[in-house]
Amino acid sequence: MKVLFVHNFYQIAGGEDAVLKQEMDLLSADHDVLEYTVSNDNISCFFSKVLTLLRVPFSLKSYRQFKQFLTVNKPDVVHVHNYFPLLSPSIFYACKKLNIPVVHTLHNYRAVCPTALLMHKGKINEQSITHNVWWTVRQKVYKDSLLGSFALACMVQLHKRLGTWKSKVDVFIALTEFAKAKYVEAGWPKHKIIVKPNFIIDPFDGAKSITKTGGYALFVGRLSEEKGIDVLLNAWANINLPLKLIGTGPFKGVLKNNTQNNIEYLGLKDKPEVLELIKNADFVVMPSTWYEGLPMVLIESFCCGTPALVSNIGSMQEVVTAEVSGLHFEVGNSSDLQNKVQWIINNPAEIKRFGCNARNEFLNKYTSDINKYQLLNIYQQAINGVS
């Protein structure tokens, strides 16, 4: 099978880029894998920024260039990860013009809301689903830019009116049932959305249990408001257990100047170091206050046999089964987070059991072999669905 992966790289690398590479590597041994990518690094001057925003709703340039690429390379299926901002949804029209089946992974909520997160000013905001997107323009939700927010609102509204998502994509991949439900609520075709999680290569070669040293909790991620860093720090003021934090972001300065002896900021670490720290942690804590997609940290945590303590919001409470592979606490509630951590400290045998369950969950859902099987089935469904 000849598979074409399509992606628009952001200037700052993120989880979408990692998933793209993983899936390409996963298929390259047995299939003909092609890629069509662009990068936001090419958006440098003021003129290029304005021109890019004008093309966000529908780029005729991208349509023509991508159609030519498809004509020459003739893939069996196209798999789009990200099209914003340079490619635009016009690439889906190019696929349909040539009757080439197309799959699209929904990494965030940008296609239904210019915020991409269904969040504004630190709070969940679903007005784009329940009403319309034009409120985002007044609020300048995209990089505090009126023009940028308007361009995104036009993109969302245009393709809602054109029925792009109902007629120009054969199969969508949602990372969780929660994300699928949000898209269906926004009017997307339920029968076209298939849930397939991300995956990682198992560094423990299928071992049933993982040996740990323990003695600390761990946070891995962006140090920002939507990740609940303030909630985490408030809770840990009264917790007698070391907390290690990995990442960077707006709260970096706060953590560098922190004087709490039980909190250690480690900065950025490479992937092997991160996995080693996850493996030896008593648990991973994720106090996010927004609708996470499917954080790779959770999959890595399960892979390492490390349970997770997460906010009871969105996909996290779906992925982490309470009192099976971890615990939930009330989103934004530092006191409840503190109480749950204290319970963990007082119940080491239960936490060990949660860790074993998490490892089993990984082996049953998040391995590369399982993901490859799911991905190829999705491609076949897309191919079979082309009229």
N, C-alpha and C positions, 0 to 999 in steps of 0.2 A: 504494500500500500504506500502511495506517495502522499505524505502529510505536509502541508504548509502551515507553519506557525507564524502568526502575525502579532507584532507587539510594538507599542510606542513606549520607549524608555523615558522615565522621568529624569530630571537632573540629579536627584538624590535616589540612590538605589533602594528598593524596597522588597517586600515579600512577593509581589507579583513577578518581579524579575527572577527571583529564586525558583518559583514554581515553574515558570517558563523553561528555565534551563533543566530542571529536574525531568520534566515531561519529555523534552527533546532528547536528553540523554537516555531516558528510559526506552524510547522507541528506536533510537538510531541503530542499534545492533541488528534489528530484524526488519526495519522498514526504511524507505527512502524519505529522509527528513530534510525539508527545506525551511528557510526562514526569510521573512520579509520584515525588517525592522527599521525604525527611525528613532531619533533621539531628540529630546528637548534641548540638548546642548547646542543645537543649531539655532535656537531662538536666542539671539544675543542682543541685537540693537532694538531701539524703540519701534522702528518701522516693521521689523520682522515680528515683534510681539503683537502689534496692531493687526497685521496681515493674518497672523495665525488665528487671532480671536474672530476675525471676520469669516474665516473658513471653518470654524468650529462646528456650526450647524450642519454644513454639507460642503465638503471640499471637492470641487470639480477637478482640481489638479490631482488630488490623491486618487479620485475615481479613474481618471485616464491612465495614470501611471500604474496603478494596481491592476487595472484591467489588462494592460499590455503585458505585465509580468505573468498574470494568470494564463494569458493566451500562449505565451512562450513556454511556460513550465508545466502547464496542464496537471495540477495536483488532483488527487482523488477526493480530497477533503481539505478544507481550510479551517484552522483552529485559531480564533482571535482571542487574545488575552486582553489587550488594551488598545484602544484606538484614539484616545484623547491625549493631546489636542490636535496633533498634526494630521493624523489619518482621517478622522471623522467617520461617522456612520456611512459615509458614501461607499466605503469599501464593501459593505454588505450588498449594496446595489450592483457593484461590479461582479460579485460572485453570482448573484441571481441572473444577471444578464447573460452569463456564460453557462448557466445551469450547473454550477459547481456547489456541492453541499457545504454548508458552513456551520461550525460549532462555535459558541461564544461562552467563555467563562466569565461569570459575574463576580468579580473580586470585591466590588463595593456597590454603592447605591447611586452612582453619578448619573446613570441613565434615567433615573426617576426623580433625582433631586440634585441641584447644583452644589449642595454642601458635600455630596458624596458619602456623608456619614449619617444622614438623617439626624443631625445634631447641630445646634447653633448656640453660641454663648454658654457652652458648658452643659447644655441640657438637650435631651431628646426632643426633636421637633419633626413631626410627620405631616406638616401642612401640605407639603408637595404631593403626598399621597392622598390625603383626605380632602384637600381643596384644589389649589393650583400652585404653580412654581413662581409666580410673579412677586411674591413677598421677598424672595431671595435677592431680587434686584435692589429693592430699597435698602435691604440690610447689607448689601455688598458682601455676600458670604464668600465669594471667591477672591481670596487674597486682598480683601478690602477694596476691590476694584468694581466700580459701577459698570464699566464696559465689559469686563470679564464675566461678571455675574449675569449681565444681560445676554451675552453670547451663549452661556451655558443654559440659561432659562429658555432661550430660543431653540437651542438644540433639543432639549427635553420636550418642549411643546410641539416642535415641528414633527418629530418622529412619532410622537403620540398621535398626532393628527393624520400623518401619512400611513400609520399602521405598520411601520418598519419592523417592529419587534414581533408582530403577528405573522408577517408574510416574508420577511427577508432573511430570517435565521431559522435553520432547521431544528437545532437542539441547543438549549442553554444548559450550562453547568452551574448549579448553585452549590456552594460548599456545605451548606447545612439546610435542614428542613425549615429552620427559622427564616433564613434568607429567602428561600423559595416562597414561603408564605407572604413575606413582605412584597415580593414582586407580583405575586398573584393578586394581592390586595390592590396593587397599583394598576391592575388591568392586564397583566401579561398572561399569555396562554399557559395554563397549568400543565397541559399535556406535553408541552415542549420543554419543560424544565426538569432536568434530572439531577438528583443530589449525588455528588461525588466529592469526597473530601480530598485534601492534599495528602501527601505522604512524605516519608523520609526513608533513606536507605538504613536498614537496621545494622548498627555497628556491633551488635552482640550476637550476630549469626543465629537468631532464633532461640536463644536461651530463654528458659521459662522464668528464671528469677535473676535479679541483679543484686550484687553485693554493694552495700552502702557504708559510709562512715557516719553520715548524719551530723546533727548538732547545729543546724541553722536552717532558716527559711530563705527563699530566693525569689527576687523579682528580676525578670528579663524583659526589656522593651523600651519604648520611647518614654522619656521622662517628661510627660506633659499632663495637662489637666484632664483630658478625656481618659487617660490611663489610670486616673484615681490616685496619683502620687500623694496629693494632700491628704486624702483619706487614709492612705497607708501610713504616712508619717505621724498623723494624729493618733492612730491606733497603737503604733509601736512605742509611743511615749510611756506606756504602762505595761509593756510586755518584756518578760525576762527570757528572751531567746534572740540570739544573733540574727540579724537580717542583712543579707548581701544584695546589692543592687547592681545590675549590669545595664548599660545603655547610655544614651545622651539625649539632650533636649532642653527645653526651657527651665526645668527644675535642676539642671546640672549644678548651677551656682549654689542653690539652697543645700544640696547634698554635700558639696565640697566644703561648705562652711558649717555643716552639721556637727554638733557637739555631743550627740547621744552616743555613748560608748557601745551600745548594742546594734548600731547601724554602720555598715561599711560600704562605701561607694567604690566600686571596682572599675568604673569607666567602661570603655568598649573592650571586648574580648573577641578573639577569633573563634570560629565554630567549634574546634576540638576542645578549647578551654571552657566554652559555654556548656557543652554537653557533659564535660567532666563535673562541672559545678552543679548542673541539674541532677546528674546521677547521684551525687553524694548529699543532696539536700534532703531534709525531712519532708519538705513539700514546697511546691511553687505557689506563689500568691499572685493573683491577677485581679486587682480591684477596679477594673475599668468601669466607667460610667456611660459608655456608648455601646452601640451595637457592633461588637467585634465580628469580623468575618469568621475565619477559622484560624486563629493564631497558630503559627508554626511552633511556638513555645509550648502550647498544650500537647501537640503531637510529639514533640521532643521529650516532654515530661513523661508522657505515657510510655514512650519507647524506653526510657530509663527506669521505669518502674517507680516513678515519683508521683504521688498524688497531688492534686491541685485544689487550692482554696480560691474560689472565684465569686464574683458578684452574681446575684441571681437575675441576670439580664441577658436577653438575646440568645445568641448561639452558645455562649459559655455554659449556661445552665442546661443546655441540651447535650453538649459534648461531655461535660462532667456530671455523672450521675451521683446525686447526693447520697452519702453514706455507702457508696460502692467504690467509686474511683476518686473521691474527694468530698469536699463540702462546699455549700453555698453560704453566702451571707448577704444581708440586705444591701442593695446597691447604695453607695454613698454614706453608709452608716458605719462610722469608725468604732462605735461601741460594740456593734454586733460583730465586726471584724475581730476586735480584741477578744470578745467572748469565744469566738470560734477557734482562734489561735490558742487560747488557754485550754480549751477542750482537747485540742491536738496534743498539747504538751502533757496533759494529764492522761492521755490514752495512747501510748506508744504502740501497743499491740494492734489496736484498730487501724492506726496509720500504716503499719506494716501490711496489714490485710488490704487496705485501700491501694497500696503500692503494687501488690501482686495483681489485683484486679485491673489496675491501670495498664500494667504490662500485657496482660491477656487481651485487654481492649485493643491495644496497639497491634498485637499479632493477628487479631481477627478483623481489623478494619483499615489499618494505616500502613501496611507494608507495600513495597514496590510491586510485588507480584500481583497483589489484589488490585492495586491501582491500574496496572497495565491492562489487566483483564477488563476492568470497568471502562477504561478509556477507549479501548478498541471496540467494545460493544457500543459505546456512544457514537463513535465514528460510523459504524455499520448502520446504526439507526438513522443517522443523518443521511447516509448514502441511499438507504432504502426509502427515505421520505421525499427524495427529490422527484418532482413530477416531470 
